[in-house]
Every structure is written in C-alpha cells, then in structure tokens.
Amino acid sequence: MGIYLVDVSPGSWAQDDIIRTLLDRALTERGLDPYPGPRAEVPSADGFEEKISPPMDGFSELCDRHGAGDVLEAALFVPVAFDGLITLPAGNAYDDERTVVLSSHRLRDLVAPMAAEVGLPAELPRGTLALSNAIADPVTFYVAVYQQAAEHSLRYGCPLAYM
C-alpha cells in the first residue's frame, strides 16, 4: 500500500472549489495574490507521480536534523512563495480534517541541504514513478522525491498533492 504524490491538472484544480477558495483566502490574508491555478496541462511524458510507501523513519530523522519538519506536515505543495505553513480547514487524501500547504519554493530550499548530505546526483530520472524505480535507499528516495516535486511544481506552475 501507499499513497501517491502527483501533479494536479488545471481541470482537477478548477473542480476543487473548497481547497482553491480556502487557499486563495489564506494567501490574501498574508497580503499575497490568489493562486491562479496550474498554467497548463503538464505533458504526459513529464507528469509527476511517485508512490510514497517505503519506511520514512530515516527521512524523518534527516528532516529533524535540518529543521525541515514542514516537509512532513504538508499535503499540498503550491508554486507560490510564502513562509511557514498554511493550514486549511478541509480534508484531503492524506488527512480527513485539514490540508496543510507548503510553498514549493520553500520545499526546494528545505530539501537542498538534505540533498547535499545524502549526495543526491544532480541528474535524476523524471517521469511517472521514475524515482520509485531508480532509487532503492528510502532516505535518498524521499529526498529525491521532494526535490523533484519542488522543481516540477515550479517548472510547470502546478500544485502537487497526495492521492
């Protein structure tokens, strides 16, 4: 078993009125513009989907050492720059009661020192389940997943969420 971290298409984002409205309200309260949603459909060959199921203990310890606990709390990553976490009072596939949102910019910054510590290669495979099939070590796998997730979100202007 496990859950998947996937990119959210423009159509799916448009249909999620609750999360979209709550996020826009939270961003506005922080003095930011509402998130307009994904810019365009991600080409299928470049889609992001990774299965999250290996043990996370080692990755959790790495996050603790680097002060990156926000990575573990978040269930939605959006390409909007803001500090800290935003907690929305609506459930998702990861949590029935709330959705915790982290900026993809901040995710990238939090993961960078962990990537250096584990010696993550500069070039990693991209595409659906590419990391799941290429990296056996659970800690390195999670660092790679979250690094790729941040880069993908920022490259395509799309959110990523657990399903």
C-alpha positions, 0 to 999 in steps of 0.5 A: 500500500501507499499513497501517491504524490502527483501533479494536479491538472488545471481541470482537477484544480478548477473542480476543487472549489473548497481547497482553491477558495480556502487557499486563495483566502489564506494567501490574501490574508498574508497580503499575497495574490490568489493562486491562479491555478496550474498554467497548463496541462503538464505533458504526459511524458513529464507528469509527476507521480511517485508512490510514497510507501517505503519506511520514512523513519530515516527521512524523518530523522534527516528532516529533524536534523535540518529543521525541515519538519514542514516537509512532513506536515504538508499535503499540498505543495503550491508554486507560490512563495510564502513562509511557514505553513498554511493550514486549511480547514478541509480534508484531503487524501492524506488527512480527513480534517485539514490540508496543510500547504507548503510553498514549493519554493520553500520545499526546494530550499528545505530539501537542498541541504538534505540533498547535499548530505545524502549526495543526491546526483544532480541528474535524476530520472523524471517521469511517472514513478521514475524515482520509485524505480531508480532509487532503492535507499528510502532516505535518498528516495524521499529526498529525491522525491521532494526535490523533484516535486519542488522543481516540477511544481515550479517548472510547470506552475502546478500544485502537487498533492497526495492521492 
